[in-house]
């Protein structure tokens, strides 16, 4: 079974060298990668922002 992250690595091959440069190991690169996105905003953060 091919991982989705493998396809993403093929599309952006520069990411592995960048990650290695920030302290990742080659073993870390082989681990499954999970992306977590959130649209949650603290109400206090929007209170003082113009246009919200």
N, C-alpha and C positions, 0 to 999 in steps of 0.2 A: 504494500500500500504506500503510495507516494504522499508525502506531507505537502500541505499547501505552502508551508514555509520554504520548501525546496524550490517551488515554482517562483516564489518571490525572490529567492537568492539568485535565480537565473536571470531575472529581470534587472536586478541591481547588484552586480558582482562587486561593486566598490564597498558594500556594507561589511563584508567579512574583514578586510584590512582595517577599516575604521574601528570596528569592534575590537579587533586584536590590539589596536593602538590605545584603546581605553581600558585595557586590563582584562579583557575576556581571554580565555584559553581556547585552544583548538577543541577541547572537550566541550566547552560551553557552546561553541558554534554548532555542534552536533545535537544538542538538546532541543526538544520542541520549543518553539517560540510562540508566546501568546501575547496578543495585543489587546489591551483593555482601553476602551474609550468611554468617556463619560460626558454628559452635557449638563450635569448638575452644577449649579452656581449658588453660592451662599447668598441669601438675601441682603446681608450687610454689604457685600461687594458690589451690588447693583444700585444701592441706595444713593451713593455719591457720584455715580457715573452719569454724565450728561447723555441724554438721548435714550435712557432706559426707563 
